[in-house]
Amino acid sequence: MYAKAARELHSVGVDSQLRAEVLDEIRRKLIARAPDREQFVLAFEKRFLLTDDHARESKLVRYVLESFLRDRSPSTATDRLTVEHIMSQSRQRSGEALETVGSIGNLLLVTESINGALADKDFASKRRILEQRAGAYDLGGILDKEEWTAGEIAERTTMLATRAYDKVWKLPV
């Protein structure tokens, strides 16, 4: 489909009307192939994983987190932000699953100084620090929790997935 679209776009040359028609057709085909909400949410929940030991897709995870942050707070600059694990990565040593600790629902973009302040602290301490700076970050689903467990992470992951489908990357464009 993509190769055919590229050939068609190339073949119409500089005629802006024909280019618009080809691009509109590409758009229609992409919309027709979009997954439904349930498929998207299920795939999203399993798609993103980031820890120090599993950093292969760190750029993709960062892009997704930046997209959420830009949606929530468009004026926030994202170039100097780092990824924070709300449930510390050290919890893996005590038996917490990689899929929980590395889940996108457990991740948050913050400044380096806040990341350093949060460090390896427990959730209650991290929550107190984050409450003081709530306006600049995408903290949806974090500050209203009393504890941060695999269940809360799964819940936030689902919330992020539905937000991604319904708002951040809503089709049609």
C-alpha positions in Angstrom: 0.0 0.0 0.0 2.8 2.5 0.9 4.8 1.7 -2.2 1.8 2.1 -4.4 0.9 5.4 -2.7 4.5 6.6 -3.2 4.4 5.7 -6.9 1.1 7.4 -7.4 2.2 10.5 -5.6 5.4 10.6 -7.7 3.5 10.1 -10.9 1.2 13.1 -10.5 4.2 15.4 -10.4 3.6 19.0 -9.1 -0.1 19.3 -9.9 -1.4 20.3 -6.5 -5.0 19.1 -7.2 -3.9 15.6 -8.2 -1.5 15.4 -5.2 -4.3 16.4 -2.9 -6.5 13.6 -4.3 -3.7 11.0 -3.9 -3.0 12.1 -0.4 -6.7 12.0 0.4 -6.9 8.5 -0.9 -3.9 7.5 1.3 -5.6 9.1 4.3 -8.9 7.1 3.6 -7.0 3.8 3.4 -5.1 4.5 6.6 -8.3 5.3 8.4 -9.9 2.1 7.1 -7.0 0.1 8.4 -7.0 1.6 11.9 -7.6 -0.8 14.7 -10.8 -0.5 16.8 -10.5 0.9 20.3 -10.4 -2.4 22.1 -7.7 -3.8 19.8 -5.6 -0.7 20.2 -5.9 -0.7 24.0 -4.9 -4.3 24.3 -1.9 -3.9 22.0 -0.8 -0.6 23.6 -0.8 -2.2 27.1 1.6 -4.9 26.0 3.7 -2.8 23.5 5.9 -0.5 25.7 8.5 -1.7 28.1 11.5 0.3 29.4 14.0 -0.4 32.1 17.8 0.1 32.2 18.2 -3.5 31.2 15.5 -3.3 28.4 16.1 0.0 26.7 16.0 -1.1 23.1 12.9 1.0 22.4 13.7 3.9 24.7 13.2 6.4 21.9 9.8 5.1 21.1 8.7 5.1 24.7 10.0 8.6 25.1 8.1 9.7 22.0 4.9 8.3 23.5 5.5 9.9 26.9 6.2 13.2 25.2 3.0 13.0 23.1 1.0 12.5 26.3 2.8 15.5 28.0 2.3 17.7 24.9 -1.4 16.8 24.9 -1.8 17.6 28.6 0.5 20.6 28.7 1.4 21.9 25.2 3.8 24.6 26.5 6.0 22.2 28.5 9.4 21.8 26.8 10.4 18.1 26.6 14.0 18.2 25.4 15.5 18.2 28.9 13.2 15.7 30.5 14.2 12.2 31.7 12.1 9.0 32.2 11.3 8.3 35.9 10.0 4.9 37.1 7.3 5.6 39.7 7.8 2.0 41.1 11.5 1.9 41.3 13.4 -0.4 39.0 15.1 -1.9 42.2 11.8 -3.6 43.0 12.6 -6.2 40.3 15.3 -7.5 42.7 12.6 -8.2 45.2 10.4 -10.1 42.7 8.4 -7.4 40.9 7.8 -8.4 37.3 9.7 -6.7 34.5 6.4 -6.1 32.7 5.2 -4.1 35.8 8.2 -2.0 36.4 8.9 -1.3 32.8 5.3 -0.7 31.8 4.4 2.7 30.3 1.9 3.1 33.1 4.8 3.2 35.5 6.7 5.8 33.6 6.8 9.6 33.8 8.8 12.4 32.1 10.4 14.7 34.7 13.4 17.1 34.8 16.7 15.6 35.8 16.7 17.4 39.1 13.3 16.0 40.0 14.4 12.5 38.8 17.4 12.8 41.1 15.1 13.9 44.0 12.8 11.0 43.4 15.7 8.6 43.1 14.9 5.2 44.6 12.4 6.5 47.1 9.2 4.7 48.1 5.9 5.8 46.5 4.7 8.0 49.4 7.9 10.0 49.2 7.8 10.3 45.5 4.1 11.4 45.6 4.9 14.2 48.1 7.7 15.5 45.8 5.5 15.3 42.7 2.5 17.0 44.4 4.6 20.1 44.7 5.2 20.2 40.9 2.0 18.8 39.6 1.3 21.5 37.0 4.2 20.7 34.7 3.9 17.0 34.3 1.5 14.4 33.0 0.6 12.9 36.5 -2.8 11.5 35.5 -3.6 8.5 37.6 -0.7 8.9 40.0 -1.3 11.6 42.7 -4.7 10.3 43.6 -3.3 6.9 44.7 -2.3 6.0 48.2 -0.1 3.1 47.1 1.6 2.2 43.8 1.3 -1.5 43.0 1.1 -3.6 39.9 -2.7 -3.0 39.9 -2.4 0.7 39.9 0.2 0.5 37.1 -2.0 -1.7 35.0 -4.9 0.8 35.6 -2.8 3.8 34.6 -1.6 1.9 31.5 -5.1 1.3 30.4 -6.0 4.9 31.1 -3.1 6.1 29.0 -4.0 3.6 26.2 -7.6 4.9 26.0 -6.4 8.5 26.2 -4.0 7.8 23.3 -6.8 6.3 21.2 -9.5 8.8 22.1 -7.5 12.0 22.1 -3.7 12.0 21.5 -3.7 10.1 18.2 -7.4 10.3 17.4 -8.5 9.4 13.9 -9.5 10.7 11.4 -6.8 13.3 11.2 
